[in-house]
């Protein structure tokens, strides 16, 4: 049966799986094989592009799985991916706080990284076991804020390294930094929404959070739709699930379009 | 595509989801909104209050609503709360054709010692038993429990539900290969190209469409299947054909 009460946008997605005048910009993707998961197609370009084409993802901003382990090696792999598919991928430069010297080199070289399609930074405090508020991250925050470059960090409500409390400290210290809270401080929804309502440059990114029934309605009601970013952790997840969750939410099409592409286009200049 | 959701709950839970259906009528409205035709359902009282309260309440709430198919929760017989023959007679009386086990929530061991006579009946009657992996804390422990149960009862029609989204193929694929009566549902299986890959390797017959509502949205699961990169016949089977077949095979 067809859903009852669909808008035209939802009906078109339901029918075709993608809508050409509603492209999707994925602000939280990865690339390549990874430690704790099997990826059909090894999580490489062909497999990712097949999903993106099926769902209408025009472009994905990726951090390399390898870069989360070894930033120098993995960031170069992403540069090669972007060079091979410049219309479909952009890169996040992964900064590992356990190697401050590498961070310093990468910040010095960031104009060269930008020329190779890197548009911002990716942090993963849980994996690197360093608090988001740790000293080693500060040069990255300062650089990103000074140049208005988006920074995506893994965040998780119950994680003492990158929960809502740590996010608050960062967005208060760097108020002009376009900060994307990956997974939207998963589980600590109300605090994250309240924080985003206070800080116009804090964006809640939806990976995994999108499936939580009723959350999108609460976000849009509590902070508006302009600070919600579509993301999907591709190649972890089939983007069709995330799209279906946004379509299923009791929000209007204007909010859906802002989430699917409008906000990312504005913040990333895409 | 006929969507028959195998993993749905309604009613008021002690820590409710952000959005949920308090009544069967509200659940039907949510199904309408998401294009879900029918559902195999449980209610929150079965899990969080008691199966002794929730099982009859479910029958009361789903009665006269043919799109909702009731599934009951089980308890051990040794306490006298749920004698096997009494349970089976009640299932016959109310056309209940599937069961759920919440062994951690209800404090029992889902094994031969505790549940043997019931499990033997389920095998003989091909009554599907739904087992949430989250009852074992998720990840490896849940699959170990499923493997142990199937080792003792390889003919049991077991549906393992609510796997973690964070990559479990390396856990469950050996079990799919070994046990032909193991079934999985789709609610948390978001892996990119995952359905295509497992259908190509193991066939579509042992996957059931599940949303995980109310914790998870119905719409995400529905869109995943509607536009899955698998053959249409496989998608139809997962969407509803497999569950219909399983329920039809039950001999109450």
Interface residues (C-beta under 8 A of the other chain):
Chain A: X1 X2 X3 X4 X5 X13 X14 X17 X36 X37 X38 X39 X40 X41 X47 X48 X50 X51 X54 X55 X189 X208 X210 X211 X212 X213 X214 X215 X217 X218 X234 X235 X236 X237 X238 X239 X240 X241 X242 X243 X244 X245 X247 X248 X249
Chain B: X3 X17 X18 X19 X20 X32 X33 X34 X35 X36 X37 X165 X166 X167 X169 X170 X190 X191 X192 X193 X194 X195 X196 X197 X212 X213 X214 X215 X216 X217 X218 X219 X220 X221 X222 X223 X224 X226 X227 X228 X229
